[in-house]
Amino acid sequence: MLSPAQAAVLEALLDERLAERGREGLPADVVTALDDEGLLAPEQHDATRCALDDRARDRAIDWASGTVLQGDVLAAFAEHCRRDLDDIEVEAADATTLTVRWRAEVSRFELRNGFFGIEHLAAGTPTMLLGDIEPRLDDLVRAFLDDPGLRARLAVCDLGRLERIGAVRSSAFVYFEWFLRDEYGVKLVPTPAFTQGLIDRGVISLGMG
């Protein structure tokens, strides 16, 4: 069974979007252990990708209303879009990704095991990455504070903490937050350290009154 650190590193090494960075920025001891276990062998890649998808999908989220799986929440939102939202079209969906269109605006959701190489995961399409931000919280907050382009194109959401990082304009993301509120009775809020960092840098201000 993969540890959280192993899953995050394996995911980064197998993600084609991160191919140019190779092993840069990854913990050497974890990479070495994966090599020793043969998990980086090319013949293992397909099985490893499936295991990573299963792990991201099956992450358990504990809310007051009960325990849900991260993948089930995304699948339920996809079904909500198909069934209940006339102005949202589901363009593609599988166990770990969802792409929807609102008018001319395309947005993407993706379940992740980790967030190494976050700057390479932002594309022209507004994207929300869902996963456990705790292991790399400080690094994520710093990356989003340092790069206005990153925070305008990418959002990171932790359903367990009910927190998000980023400042992406996407109608689909608004619909997703409304869905979480109406279906599960939960609300996403900005990660406090991210909000405080924006205030400290003068990007936003909290007015009085």
MARDODO-202475 format. One record per residue: x negated, y negated, z negated of N, C-alpha, C in turn; chain; residue in three letters; residue number from 1. Coordinates in pm, 1 decimal. Each point is the difference from the previous one (the first is absolute). Example, Ala and Ser with C-alpha at 12.3 -4.5 7.8 and 13.67 -1.06 7.14 Angstrom:
<atoms>
n_c1 | n_c2 | n_c3 | ca_c1 | ca_c2 | ca_c3 | c_c1 | c_c2 | c_c3 | chain | resn | resi
-1319.0 | 569.0 | -780.0 | 89.0 | -119.0 | 0.0 | -90.0 | -120.0 | 0.0 | A | ala | 1;
35.0 | -105.0 | 72.0 | -82.0 | -119.0 | -6.0 | 77.0 | -109.0 | -73.0 | A | ser | 2;
</atoms>
This chain:
<atoms>
n_c1 | n_c2 | n_c3 | ca_c1 | ca_c2 | ca_c3 | c_c1 | c_c2 | c_c3 | chain | resn | resi
-83.8 | 119.4 | 0.0 | 83.8 | -119.4 | 0.0 | -87.2 | -124.3 | 0.0 | A | met | 1;
31.9 | -93.5 | 87.4 | -80.9 | -120.6 | 13.7 | 24.3 | -95.3 | -116.4 | A | leu | 2;
-109.3 | -56.6 | -51.6 | 12.8 | -104.9 | -100.1 | 38.4 | -130.6 | 70.5 | A | ser | 3;
50.1 | -99.1 | -72.6 | 31.6 | -128.3 | 64.0 | -119.0 | -59.8 | 73.6 | A | pro | 4;
-118.8 | 7.5 | -58.5 | -118.2 | -56.7 | 64.1 | -34.4 | 75.2 | 127.8 | A | ala | 5;
6.9 | 133.4 | -5.0 | -28.2 | 79.8 | 119.5 | 100.2 | -28.9 | 111.2 | A | gln | 6;
126.6 | -9.4 | -36.0 | 103.1 | -25.8 | 100.7 | -21.7 | -135.1 | 67.0 | A | ala | 7;
-32.6 | -101.2 | -79.2 | -21.4 | -133.6 | 55.5 | -119.1 | -2.1 | 94.9 | A | ala | 8;
-108.0 | 67.4 | -37.9 | -119.9 | 2.6 | 84.7 | 24.1 | 82.0 | 125.8 | A | val | 9;
61.1 | 116.5 | -13.5 | 31.3 | 82.0 | 117.7 | 87.8 | -75.3 | 98.4 | A | leu | 10;
100.1 | -67.3 | -52.2 | 89.8 | -77.3 | 85.7 | -77.7 | -105.3 | 78.6 | A | glu | 11;
-92.0 | -68.7 | -66.9 | -79.7 | -102.8 | 67.0 | -89.1 | 60.3 | 107.4 | A | ala | 12;
-59.4 | 114.7 | -29.8 | -91.7 | 62.1 | 95.4 | 72.2 | 55.3 | 123.1 | A | leu | 13;
126.7 | 37.7 | -16.0 | 74.2 | 59.4 | 111.1 | 86.4 | -101.5 | 74.7 | A | leu | 14;
6.4 | -122.7 | -48.6 | 82.7 | -103.0 | 63.7 | -77.2 | -61.0 | 116.8 | A | asp | 15;
52.7 | 16.1 | 120.5 | -69.6 | -48.6 | 119.7 | -20.8 | -151.0 | -2.8 | A | glu | 16;
86.8 | -72.5 | -68.8 | -14.8 | -145.0 | -9.3 | -123.5 | -39.8 | -79.9 | A | arg | 17;
-51.1 | 92.6 | -80.6 | -115.9 | -27.8 | -84.5 | -126.0 | 66.6 | 51.8 | A | leu | 18;
6.4 | 55.9 | 120.6 | -112.1 | 79.4 | 51.9 | -129.4 | -81.3 | 8.7 | A | ala | 19;
9.3 | -127.2 | 38.6 | -121.2 | -79.9 | 19.0 | -75.1 | -24.3 | -130.2 | A | glu | 20;
72.1 | -1.6 | -111.6 | -67.8 | -26.8 | -127.2 | -63.9 | 125.5 | -59.2 | A | arg | 21;
35.1 | 118.1 | 53.7 | -61.4 | 123.4 | -47.2 | 18.0 | 18.8 | -149.3 | A | gly | 22;
-111.5 | 24.2 | -70.5 | 5.9 | 24.8 | -144.1 | -31.8 | -124.8 | -81.1 | A | arg | 23;
-9.4 | -113.6 | 68.1 | -31.3 | -125.6 | -67.2 | 107.2 | -34.2 | -104.5 | A | glu | 24;
-45.5 | -32.0 | -118.6 | 91.2 | -42.1 | -105.9 | 68.9 | 112.8 | -73.1 | A | gly | 25;
-25.7 | 124.0 | 40.0 | 62.2 | 114.3 | -67.5 | -92.7 | 52.0 | -110.4 | A | leu | 26;
54.8 | 48.5 | -110.8 | -84.8 | 51.0 | -108.8 | -80.4 | 121.3 | 45.0 | A | pro | 27;
-132.5 | -12.0 | -5.9 | -88.3 | 102.8 | 54.0 | 18.9 | 134.0 | -69.4 | A | ala | 28;
24.8 | -2.1 | -131.6 | 14.3 | 126.9 | -71.8 | 123.6 | 76.4 | 46.1 | A | asp | 29;
107.8 | -72.8 | 30.4 | 121.4 | 66.6 | 47.4 | -22.2 | 56.0 | 139.8 | A | val | 30;
-65.4 | -77.4 | 87.1 | -28.5 | 47.4 | 135.4 | -86.9 | 124.9 | -4.7 | A | val | 31;
-101.2 | -0.5 | -86.4 | -88.1 | 115.9 | -13.3 | 77.2 | 122.9 | -46.2 | A | thr | 32;
88.1 | -18.5 | -96.6 | 79.1 | 112.4 | -50.6 | 91.3 | 55.8 | 108.9 | A | ala | 33;
56.5 | -87.0 | 79.7 | 86.5 | 45.2 | 109.7 | -80.8 | 76.9 | 104.1 | A | leu | 34;
-119.8 | -49.7 | 27.2 | -89.3 | 71.5 | 92.6 | -32.6 | 138.8 | -53.7 | A | asp | 35;
-33.6 | 5.8 | -126.8 | -38.4 | 127.2 | -61.2 | 115.1 | 100.4 | 3.6 | A | asp | 36;
122.3 | -48.9 | -9.6 | 116.7 | 88.3 | 0.9 | 46.4 | 33.7 | 141.4 | A | glu | 37;
-67.0 | -56.4 | 99.8 | 34.4 | 28.2 | 138.6 | 124.0 | -71.1 | 49.9 | A | gly | 38;
48.2 | -96.9 | -75.9 | 124.8 | -66.5 | 37.0 | -17.6 | -102.6 | 112.0 | A | leu | 39;
-124.8 | -32.5 | 32.4 | -24.8 | -95.2 | 108.1 | -34.0 | 69.3 | 131.3 | A | leu | 40;
-0.6 | 131.5 | 0.6 | -28.8 | 74.9 | 122.3 | 109.8 | -26.7 | 103.8 | A | ala | 41;
-37.7 | -18.7 | 126.6 | 98.9 | -31.0 | 104.9 | 114.4 | 100.3 | 7.1 | A | pro | 42;
-30.4 | 126.0 | -22.4 | 106.5 | 101.5 | 9.8 | 102.7 | -12.3 | -113.3 | A | glu | 43;
-29.7 | -79.1 | -101.8 | 92.1 | -19.3 | -111.8 | 88.3 | -124.0 | 16.0 | A | gln | 44;
-28.4 | -80.7 | 102.6 | 65.2 | -131.0 | 8.4 | 151.6 | 8.1 | 8.3 | A | his | 45;
52.8 | 88.1 | 83.8 | 145.7 | 7.7 | 16.6 | 68.3 | 41.6 | -130.4 | A | asp | 46;
-55.6 | 100.9 | -65.6 | 58.0 | 46.2 | -125.7 | -11.0 | -107.7 | -107.4 | A | ala | 47;
-112.8 | -73.6 | 1.4 | -19.1 | -105.6 | -99.3 | 97.8 | -113.4 | 22.4 | A | thr | 48;
23.3 | -36.5 | 124.4 | 97.4 | -106.8 | 28.4 | 139.1 | 39.2 | -48.5 | A | arg | 49;
36.5 | 124.6 | 21.3 | 130.8 | 46.7 | -47.2 | 8.7 | -6.0 | -152.2 | A | cys | 50;
-107.4 | 40.0 | -66.8 | -2.0 | -3.6 | -145.5 | 9.3 | -143.2 | -52.2 | A | ala | 51;
-68.1 | -91.6 | 68.2 | 5.4 | -140.9 | -39.9 | 139.7 | -57.9 | 20.0 | A | leu | 52;
63.1 | 35.0 | 112.4 | 136.7 | -46.3 | 24.5 | 94.7 | 51.4 | -107.9 | A | asp | 53;
-14.1 | 128.5 | -33.4 | 85.3 | 58.9 | -103.8 | -21.4 | -70.3 | -133.8 | A | asp | 54;
-125.1 | -28.3 | -30.6 | -30.9 | -63.0 | -128.3 | 58.9 | -140.1 | -8.2 | A | arg | 55;
-13.7 | -77.9 | 108.5 | 56.0 | -135.6 | 0.5 | 151.4 | 3.5 | -8.2 | A | ala | 56;
60.0 | 90.7 | 72.5 | 146.2 | 11.3 | 1.9 | 54.5 | 44.0 | -135.0 | A | arg | 57;
-71.7 | 90.2 | -69.0 | 51.1 | 61.8 | -122.4 | -41.1 | -74.1 | -126.6 | A | asp | 58;
-57.2 | -119.0 | 13.4 | -33.0 | -77.5 | -120.0 | 127.9 | -28.4 | -78.4 | A | arg | 59;
1.8 | 39.1 | -126.9 | 118.9 | -17.1 | -84.2 | 3.0 | -140.4 | -59.7 | A | ala | 60;
116.7 | -62.8 | 9.9 | 21.4 | -134.2 | -52.9 | 104.7 | 8.9 | -111.1 | A | ile | 61;
-35.6 | -46.0 | -118.4 | 91.6 | 4.6 | -114.0 | 66.1 | -135.9 | -19.5 | A | asp | 62;
131.0 | -4.3 | 21.7 | 79.3 | -119.7 | -24.3 | 101.7 | 29.7 | -109.3 | A | trp | 63;
61.7 | -103.2 | -53.5 | 99.8 | 19.9 | -105.3 | 115.4 | 86.8 | 48.5 | A | ala | 64;
29.8 | -10.8 | 129.4 | 111.0 | 77.1 | 57.0 | -36.5 | 145.8 | 25.5 | A | ser | 65;
-129.4 | 34.4 | -10.2 | -44.1 | 136.6 | 23.0 | -130.3 | 4.4 | 77.6 | A | gly | 66;
-46.1 | 119.5 | 29.4 | -125.1 | 19.1 | 73.9 | 30.6 | 24.5 | 146.6 | A | thr | 67;
-71.8 | -71.0 | 86.9 | 15.1 | 15.7 | 144.6 | -137.0 | 25.9 | 60.6 | A | val | 68;
-0.4 | 52.8 | 120.0 | -124.6 | 16.4 | 73.9 | -16.3 | -117.7 | 94.9 | A | leu | 69;
-122.3 | -47.9 | 11.3 | -29.5 | -114.6 | 85.3 | 49.8 | 21.0 | 143.2 | A | gln | 70;
-21.7 | 119.8 | 52.1 | 43.6 | 29.6 | 136.5 | 150.6 | 2.2 | 13.5 | A | gly | 71;
69.0 | 43.2 | -105.7 | 145.8 | 2.2 | 5.0 | 56.7 | -141.6 | 3.1 | A | asp | 72;
-65.5 | -92.7 | -69.4 | 45.4 | -139.7 | 3.3 | -13.1 | -56.0 | 141.2 | A | val | 73;
-113.2 | 26.7 | 65.1 | -19.0 | -49.8 | 135.6 | 99.7 | 64.0 | 95.6 | A | leu | 74;
21.9 | 130.1 | -13.7 | 96.4 | 69.3 | 85.8 | 141.2 | -52.8 | -22.7 | A | ala | 75;
34.3 | -29.0 | -125.1 | 132.9 | -52.8 | -30.3 | 17.8 | -138.8 | 60.2 | A | ala | 76;
-105.5 | -79.2 | -2.1 | 9.2 | -132.9 | 61.9 | 17.3 | 12.0 | 150.7 | A | phe | 77;
-70.7 | 94.1 | 62.9 | 15.7 | 21.9 | 144.0 | 144.4 | 37.2 | 32.5 | A | ala | 78;
59.1 | 86.6 | -80.6 | 138.6 | 39.3 | 22.2 | 94.4 | -117.9 | -23.3 | A | glu | 79;
-29.4 | -81.6 | -98.0 | 78.6 | -121.5 | -26.3 | -3.0 | -93.0 | 121.1 | A | his | 80;
-118.2 | -13.8 | 60.1 | -11.9 | -84.5 | 119.4 | 86.2 | 54.0 | 113.7 | A | cys | 81;
-5.8 | 131.6 | 20.2 | 76.5 | 61.5 | 109.6 | 151.1 | -10.5 | -24.3 | A | arg | 82;
40.1 | 22.9 | -122.9 | 141.7 | 14.4 | -30.0 | 69.9 | -133.0 | -30.6 | A | arg | 83;
-71.1 | -87.9 | -70.7 | 67.5 | -115.7 | -58.6 | -40.9 | -135.3 | 56.9 | A | asp | 84;
-111.7 | -7.9 | 67.9 | -50.3 | -130.8 | 43.2 | 8.5 | -12.1 | 151.2 | A | leu | 85;
93.5 | -78.7 | 46.6 | 19.3 | -15.8 | 144.3 | -113.7 | -76.8 | 66.0 | A | asp | 86;
-69.4 | -84.8 | -77.0 | -104.6 | -83.3 | 60.4 | -140.2 | 56.6 | -19.1 | A | asp | 87;
-11.0 | 119.8 | -56.6 | -129.6 | 66.9 | -14.4 | 2.4 | 129.2 | 80.3 | A | ile | 88;
-99.1 | 16.9 | 86.1 | -10.9 | 121.6 | 81.3 | -122.8 | 79.7 | -43.3 | A | glu | 89;
18.2 | 127.2 | -26.7 | -112.4 | 87.8 | -31.2 | -65.9 | 42.8 | 130.2 | A | val | 90;
-125.1 | -39.6 | 19.4 | -71.8 | 34.8 | 123.2 | -75.3 | 131.1 | -14.1 | A | glu | 91;
-52.3 | 28.0 | -119.0 | -73.9 | 124.7 | -21.6 | -1.9 | 29.4 | -148.6 | A | ala | 92;
6.1 | 128.4 | -33.4 | -3.4 | 39.2 | -141.1 | -52.8 | 141.1 | -12.3 | A | ala | 93;
-86.7 | 21.1 | -98.6 | -42.0 | 134.9 | -35.7 | -17.5 | 4.5 | -150.4 | A | asp | 94;
-69.4 | 98.9 | -50.9 | -7.1 | 19.6 | -144.9 | -69.7 | -114.3 | -72.5 | A | ala | 95;
-91.8 | -69.6 | 66.3 | -79.7 | -101.4 | -69.6 | 3.8 | -136.8 | 65.9 | A | thr | 96;
66.3 | -16.6 | 113.1 | 4.5 | -130.3 | 65.3 | 141.2 | -30.7 | 48.2 | A | thr | 97;
29.1 | -128.6 | 9.6 | 128.3 | -46.5 | 51.4 | -24.5 | -129.9 | 74.4 | A | leu | 98;
48.6 | -7.9 | 122.7 | -9.4 | -122.1 | 79.6 | 141.0 | -43.7 | 36.1 | A | thr | 99;
31.7 | -125.3 | -31.1 | 133.6 | -51.7 | 26.0 | -10.0 | -132.3 | 74.9 | A | val | 100;
110.0 | -35.5 | 64.9 | 6.1 | -126.4 | 73.7 | 120.4 | -80.8 | -48.2 | A | arg | 101;
-25.4 | -126.3 | -28.3 | 105.3 | -98.1 | -26.2 | -13.0 | -107.9 | 107.0 | A | trp | 102;
96.8 | -3.7 | 92.4 | -9.2 | -89.0 | 117.3 | -131.9 | 29.1 | 71.5 | A | arg | 103;
-86.1 | -99.8 | 14.6 | -126.7 | 23.8 | 69.3 | -112.5 | 35.0 | -96.6 | A | ala | 104;
31.1 | 8.6 | -126.2 | -101.6 | 19.4 | -104.0 | -12.2 | 148.1 | -35.9 | A | glu | 105;
-117.9 | 55.0 | 21.0 | -27.9 | 139.6 | -34.2 | -80.7 | 3.1 | -129.7 | A | val | 106;
39.8 | 86.6 | -91.4 | -70.1 | 15.8 | -127.3 | -24.5 | 147.8 | -26.1 | A | ser | 107;
-104.2 | 26.6 | -77.1 | -40.6 | 138.7 | -23.0 | -19.7 | 25.9 | -148.9 | A | arg | 108;
40.6 | 118.2 | -44.6 | -22.5 | 46.9 | -136.9 | -88.8 | 124.5 | 7.8 | A | phe | 109;
-90.4 | 13.9 | -95.7 | -91.0 | 114.9 | 0.5 | -31.9 | 42.0 | -142.7 | A | glu | 110;
15.7 | 128.1 | -29.0 | -39.4 | 54.7 | -129.4 | -149.9 | 27.9 | 1.4 | A | leu | 111;
-68.3 | -36.8 | -108.6 | -145.0 | 17.2 | -7.9 | -38.4 | 71.8 | -129.1 | A | arg | 112;
-116.3 | 68.7 | 6.1 | -61.5 | 58.9 | -118.4 | -100.8 | -95.3 | -63.5 | A | asn | 113;
-44.5 | -98.2 | 74.2 | -99.4 | -94.7 | -49.5 | -11.9 | -118.0 | 94.2 | A | gly | 114;
-85.7 | -94.2 | -37.4 | -6.1 | -125.7 | 74.7 | -142.3 | -43.3 | 33.5 | A | phe | 115;
-88.6 | 97.0 | 23.2 | -132.8 | -34.8 | 48.5 | 12.2 | -60.5 | 140.0 | A | phe | 116;
-85.5 | -97.6 | 29.5 | -0.7 | -60.2 | 133.5 | 127.7 | -73.6 | 32.6 | A | gly | 117;
60.4 | -62.3 | -100.7 | 130.9 | -62.7 | 16.7 | 0.6 | -100.6 | 114.4 | A | ile | 118;
-111.9 | -70.1 | 19.2 | -4.8 | -103.8 | 102.8 | 13.4 | 57.1 | 140.5 | A | glu | 119;
-26.6 | 129.3 | 17.9 | 10.5 | 62.7 | 131.4 | 138.6 | 58.2 | 25.2 | A | his | 120;
86.1 | -5.3 | -98.2 | 134.0 | 57.1 | 14.3 | 103.4 | -104.9 | 41.3 | A | leu | 121;
-39.9 | -125.9 | 3.3 | 90.6 | -107.4 | 41.1 | -2.7 | -13.4 | 151.0 | A | ala | 122;
117.5 | -4.2 | 60.8 | 10.8 | -13.4 | 144.8 | 94.1 | -115.8 | 31.1 | A | ala | 123;
33.8 | -16.5 | 127.8 | 92.5 | -105.5 | 37.9 | 139.2 | 23.6 | -53.5 | A | gly | 124;
34.7 | 124.5 | -22.6 | 130.5 | 35.3 | -53.4 | 0.3 | -15.2 | -152.1 | A | thr | 125;
93.6 | -76.1 | -56.7 | 8.5 | -6.6 | -146.0 | 11.2 | 140.9 | -58.7 | A | pro | 126;
-85.5 | 30.0 | -95.1 | -7.4 | 135.6 | -53.7 | 5.9 | -1.8 | -151.6 | A | thr | 127;
77.6 | 92.8 | -56.3 | 3.1 | 19.9 | -144.3 | -57.7 | 137.5 | -30.3 | A | met | 128;
-103.8 | 2.6 | -81.0 | -60.8 | 124.3 | -45.5 | 51.8 | 30.6 | -139.7 | A | leu | 129;
45.7 | 122.8 | -21.4 | 56.0 | 38.3 | -129.2 | -87.1 | 106.8 | -63.6 | A | leu | 130;
-37.5 | -22.0 | -124.3 | -82.6 | 96.6 | -70.3 | -36.2 | -49.9 | -138.2 | A | gly | 131;
-93.2 | 68.3 | -63.2 | -43.2 | -30.5 | -136.5 | -112.7 | -102.9 | 6.3 | A | asp | 132;
27.5 | -122.3 | -43.2 | -100.7 | -105.7 | 8.7 | -92.6 | -2.7 | -121.3 | A | ile | 133;
33.4 | 72.4 | -106.7 | -73.8 | -10.6 | -125.1 | -150.3 | 24.2 | 16.1 | A | glu | 134;
-44.7 | 106.7 | 72.5 | -143.9 | 26.3 | 4.7 | -82.3 | -111.9 | 63.7 | A | pro | 135;
59.3 | -78.7 | 90.7 | -76.1 | -103.7 | 68.9 | 69.7 | -136.1 | -10.6 | A | arg | 136;
67.9 | -21.0 | -109.6 | 79.2 | -122.4 | -14.3 | -86.3 | -124.8 | 13.5 | A | leu | 137;
-110.1 | -7.4 | -72.2 | -83.8 | -120.4 | 4.5 | -54.6 | -23.7 | 140.2 | A | asp | 138;
-43.9 | 107.1 | 67.2 | -53.4 | -13.9 | 136.0 | 108.2 | -47.1 | 96.9 | A | asp | 139;
120.5 | 54.1 | -14.5 | 109.1 | -39.6 | 88.5 | 36.2 | -146.4 | -19.3 | A | leu | 140;
14.1 | -40.9 | -124.1 | 34.3 | -139.7 | -27.9 | -106.8 | -92.8 | 56.8 | A | val | 141;
-125.7 | 34.9 | -19.8 | -109.3 | -83.3 | 50.7 | 3.4 | -7.4 | 152.4 | A | arg | 142;
22.5 | 112.6 | 65.7 | 2.3 | 2.4 | 146.6 | 112.3 | -87.9 | 54.7 | A | ala | 143;
116.8 | 7.5 | -60.7 | 112.6 | -79.5 | 47.6 | -18.5 | -148.0 | -31.3 | A | phe | 144;
-61.3 | -32.0 | -111.0 | -25.3 | -139.8 | -32.1 | -105.0 | -61.1 | 92.2 | A | leu | 145;
-99.6 | 79.9 | 38.0 | -109.9 | -51.0 | 82.4 | 35.6 | -13.0 | 148.1 | A | asp | 146;
104.0 | 69.5 | 44.6 | 30.1 | 6.6 | 143.5 | 145.4 | -39.3 | 27.0 | A | asp | 147;
26.0 | -126.8 | 35.4 | 137.7 | -41.9 | 28.8 | 63.7 | 79.5 | 113.5 | A | pro | 148;
-79.6 | 38.7 | 99.0 | 53.3 | 77.4 | 111.2 | 47.6 | 136.7 | -44.3 | A | gly | 149;
-72.8 | 60.6 | -93.8 | 38.6 | 131.4 | -51.3 | 133.4 | -8.3 | -72.4 | A | leu | 150;
13.4 | -94.5 | -89.0 | 123.3 | -6.9 | -78.7 | 119.5 | -46.0 | 82.6 | A | arg | 151;
-24.8 | -59.6 | 118.6 | 109.3 | -40.1 | 87.9 | 46.0 | 112.9 | 91.6 | A | ala | 152;
-80.7 | 106.4 | 11.3 | 33.4 | 110.3 | 91.6 | 30.3 | 130.7 | -72.2 | A | arg | 153;
-43.7 | 10.5 | -125.0 | 6.4 | 127.3 | -70.2 | 54.1 | -21.0 | -140.5 | A | leu | 154;
81.3 | 94.5 | -44.2 | 46.8 | 1.6 | -139.3 | -31.3 | 136.5 | -58.9 | A | ala | 155;
-34.7 | 1.2 | -126.2 | -21.4 | 124.9 | -73.1 | 103.9 | 6.4 | -110.9 | A | val | 156;
67.2 | 111.3 | -9.7 | 109.8 | 14.8 | -95.3 | -19.7 | 126.2 | -82.9 | A | cys | 157;
11.9 | -12.3 | -130.5 | -6.2 | 114.1 | -90.7 | 138.4 | 18.0 | -60.5 | A | asp | 158;
70.7 | 103.3 | 42.9 | 134.8 | 23.9 | -50.2 | -0.2 | 40.8 | -147.0 | A | leu | 159;
-110.4 | 58.3 | -46.2 | -8.8 | 37.7 | -139.7 | -8.9 | -121.3 | -90.9 | A | gly | 160;
-82.0 | -95.3 | 37.0 | -15.0 | -123.2 | -76.7 | 106.1 | -103.8 | 37.2 | A | arg | 161;
68.1 | 23.2 | 113.8 | 97.3 | -95.6 | 54.9 | -65.8 | -135.1 | 24.2 | A | leu | 162;
-118.4 | 7.2 | 61.6 | -76.2 | -120.5 | 31.0 | -43.1 | 1.6 | 145.5 | A | glu | 163;
-22.3 | -119.6 | 53.1 | -49.0 | -12.5 | 137.3 | -106.8 | -108.7 | 7.4 | A | arg | 164;
-87.5 | 17.0 | 97.8 | -105.3 | -97.7 | 28.4 | 12.9 | -36.7 | 147.0 | A | ile | 165;
-7.2 | -128.1 | 30.8 | 9.3 | -43.6 | 138.6 | 102.8 | -110.1 | 15.2 | A | gly | 166;
-1.0 | -61.4 | 118.5 | 93.2 | -109.5 | 27.5 | 51.5 | 11.3 | 142.7 | A | ala | 167;
38.7 | 120.4 | 37.7 | 42.8 | 27.1 | 137.3 | 144.1 | -46.5 | 19.6 | A | val | 168;
25.1 | -66.4 | 111.2 | 136.8 | -35.7 | 35.8 | 57.3 | 112.3 | 86.4 | A | arg | 169;
95.3 | 72.4 | -54.9 | 62.4 | 110.9 | 71.7 | 141.6 | 18.5 | -51.0 | A | ser | 170;
97.2 | -9.8 | 88.7 | 138.9 | 21.4 | -39.6 | 21.3 | 143.2 | -48.2 | A | ser | 171;
-71.0 | 95.7 | 60.9 | 14.2 | 139.8 | -42.0 | -45.5 | 20.1 | -143.1 | A | ala | 172;
-104.4 | -71.0 | -41.9 | -47.2 | 13.4 | -137.6 | 103.3 | -56.5 | -97.6 | A | phe | 173;
67.9 | -107.6 | 40.0 | 106.7 | -55.4 | -83.0 | 113.0 | 102.1 | -13.4 | A | val | 174;
38.6 | 61.0 | 112.1 | 103.3 | 103.3 | -4.1 | -42.3 | 115.9 | -89.8 | A | tyr | 175;
-127.5 | 36.6 | 3.1 | -49.6 | 109.4 | -83.3 | 14.5 | -34.7 | -148.3 | A | phe | 176;
-34.2 | -122.2 | -35.6 | 12.1 | -40.7 | -139.8 | 146.3 | -4.2 | -42.4 | A | glu | 177;
87.8 | -45.8 | 87.7 | 143.5 | 2.9 | -31.4 | 48.2 | 143.7 | -18.9 | A | trp | 178;
-50.2 | 90.7 | 83.8 | 37.0 | 141.8 | -9.8 | -44.3 | 57.7 | -134.2 | A | phe | 179;
-121.6 | -30.0 | -42.6 | -47.7 | 48.5 | -129.4 | 88.5 | -51.4 | -113.2 | A | leu | 180;
38.8 | -124.8 | 11.0 | 85.8 | -59.0 | -103.4 | 137.6 | 66.7 | -3.4 | A | arg | 181;
61.6 | 13.7 | 118.3 | 137.5 | 50.2 | 5.6 | 8.9 | 150.7 | -22.2 | A | asp | 182;
-97.9 | 74.9 | 50.6 | 5.8 | 146.2 | -7.2 | -56.4 | 54.9 | -131.1 | A | glu | 183;
-106.4 | -64.1 | -49.6 | -68.9 | 55.8 | -116.6 | 0.8 | -93.7 | -121.1 | A | tyr | 184;
46.0 | -122.1 | 19.1 | 4.4 | -93.9 | -111.1 | -135.9 | -49.3 | -44.6 | A | gly | 185;
-96.2 | -8.3 | 93.3 | -134.4 | -46.3 | -34.1 | -36.3 | -121.2 | 85.6 | A | val | 186;
-94.3 | -75.9 | -46.3 | -39.8 | -122.8 | 69.5 | -151.2 | -7.7 | 9.9 | A | lys | 187;
-49.7 | -30.4 | 118.6 | -142.9 | -22.1 | 20.0 | -35.8 | -142.8 | -39.7 | A | leu | 188;
-114.9 | -15.2 | -64.9 | -49.4 | -133.0 | -34.4 | -145.9 | -9.1 | 44.6 | A | val | 189;
-49.5 | -121.4 | 25.9 | -141.2 | -14.1 | 34.9 | -89.4 | 45.5 | -115.1 | A | pro | 190;
-110.3 | 63.1 | 32.5 | -96.6 | 37.4 | -102.6 | -48.3 | -125.7 | -71.2 | A | thr | 191;
9.4 | -6.7 | -132.5 | -35.3 | -123.0 | -71.6 | -139.0 | -53.2 | 31.9 | A | pro | 192;
-98.1 | 87.7 | 11.4 | -136.4 | -46.4 | 28.4 | -9.2 | -65.4 | 136.9 | A | ala | 193;
78.0 | 48.9 | 96.1 | 1.3 | -59.6 | 133.7 | 63.2 | -138.5 | -5.1 | A | phe | 194;
114.3 | -12.1 | -66.4 | 65.6 | -129.8 | -12.1 | -89.4 | -100.3 | -71.4 | A | thr | 195;
-62.3 | 43.4 | -109.3 | -87.1 | -90.2 | -74.2 | -119.7 | -43.4 | 84.6 | A | gln | 196;
-51.9 | 93.6 | 80.3 | -111.9 | -35.3 | 87.5 | 38.1 | -103.9 | 103.3 | A | gly | 197;
120.1 | 10.9 | 55.4 | 47.3 | -100.1 | 96.8 | 14.1 | -136.2 | -66.1 | A | leu | 198;
48.5 | 0.4 | -124.5 | 12.8 | -126.7 | -73.1 | -137.7 | -59.8 | -27.9 | A | ile | 199;
-92.3 | 82.9 | -46.8 | -134.1 | -48.1 | -32.5 | -71.3 | -57.8 | 119.9 | A | asp | 200;
29.8 | 52.9 | 119.3 | -65.6 | -48.7 | 121.8 | 77.7 | -111.6 | 68.1 | A | arg | 201;
111.1 | -39.5 | -60.8 | 75.8 | -110.2 | 55.7 | 83.8 | 36.7 | 120.5 | A | gly | 202;
18.7 | 129.4 | 24.9 | 80.0 | 43.4 | 116.0 | 147.8 | -22.3 | -26.3 | A | val | 203;
42.9 | 25.8 | -124.2 | 137.1 | -25.7 | -40.1 | -3.6 | -74.4 | -131.6 | A | ile | 204;
111.1 | -63.2 | -35.4 | 10.8 | -64.5 | -130.0 | 137.4 | 30.5 | -55.6 | A | ser | 205;
8.1 | 6.3 | -130.5 | 126.2 | 22.9 | -67.4 | 51.0 | -135.1 | -50.1 | A | leu | 206;
101.6 | -53.6 | 69.7 | 51.8 | -130.4 | -35.5 | 74.7 | 3.1 | -132.3 | A | gly | 207;
8.8 | -112.6 | -63.7 | 73.1 | -12.4 | -125.8 | 142.8 | -41.1 | 28.8 | A | met | 208;
96.5 | 58.0 | -73.4 | 138.8 | -42.0 | 12.2 | 68.3 | 66.0 | 115.7 | A | gly | 209;
</atoms>
